[in-house]
């Protein structure tokens, strides 16, 4: 994936990112590689087509009449090589050319990060599995009518360019320096946004945290003392064990994780070993999970990391879904992450219907904005017009911490003064109008700590739910992996 897609993901995912390392569930994808949409073509005659479902095939071109045999030359009889099928995914295919292009891109990305490259054959298998999972998610999103039109895509790319302090033309030039065509980059961006919306709709919006769960976590933190609020930068290697695996399968899986540990003990780079062995979605990023609060970590990881110093890695850990090795990259106290500011916000949200497009939603939000400017009460208007669950509270979203919502949403909130109402603006969730009620410093605030714990627990539950959802989606899909036929 191009290095430019990572800032985009930060701009479109909610506060919780996919923690593929959650040991309570099987591995799944967070869409981090951004697969180029697979092309639907007829399989070559030399490769057997799957029995069901068969990939869709366009009408074959009409062949030109062959010249007389006496007039044929060696050049005329050298037919072009047909691209091989690397995998069939439901009714789509992934070609070998597409796989090679993606593997080359990942190789450049790893090299730029200073990560030693794994064996090419291993890399190809890792990348293909990512592309398969991405294709499954994208097909599901298309079936559910989740789309991103060109206007929305252009706005997203412009925001990424602005975040990198570049004009659009300069940004395009930088992207193409990475060896990525502009059209492919645009489609990668479109796919990332679609998958972010898919996760939000199918999983994130359905996750809730009870007051009892928050109380239990706070009690646990109290027992641990000040270290309970520490944050950790982690890397991870996962070798999955399927549900109901036999002893022989478990033994084979353990041998694989043991081989990874042996490599580490011989001094191999952790990121390279993760790229070679890990079956988690973050494998092609060297297993890097980023910063995680203690409340965000599964208990298995939290217990292990408590005994590590920065730069150290754990022994093999066993969980219901597989074997793990984690490495502590860095550690910081909660205060080192910066001050904690919270914003009390109300909103009105108008969602974008796939059937009507963004224009209809924009017209509706503009009408609402006009009524507010004419003196209509915000809470009353939110109750009548908002299309999210906050309408039951007059649009009240409660206290929102920095970094806990969409960056463009937070940017608008920060630009307001208490009592001020924003102009309409768009995010991947739809069109919004927000009102800033008040601001507070939550660093030493009990209610602020409860909010932070609630968000961490919600993120952890969402990670688990999303991984389980993707695992089920993968199990229901038709996948014919043909890479071994090379």
Beta strands, then each sheet from edge to edge (+ up, - down):
strand 1: 85-89
strand 2: 92-95
strand 3: 231-240
strand 4: 288-293
strand 5: 317-319
strand 6: 322-332
strand 7: 341-350
strand 8: 396-401
strand 9: 425-427
strand 10: 430-441
strand 11: 479-481
sheet 1: 2+ 1- 11+
sheet 2: 4+ 3- 6+ 5-
sheet 3: 8+ 7- 10+ 9-
end
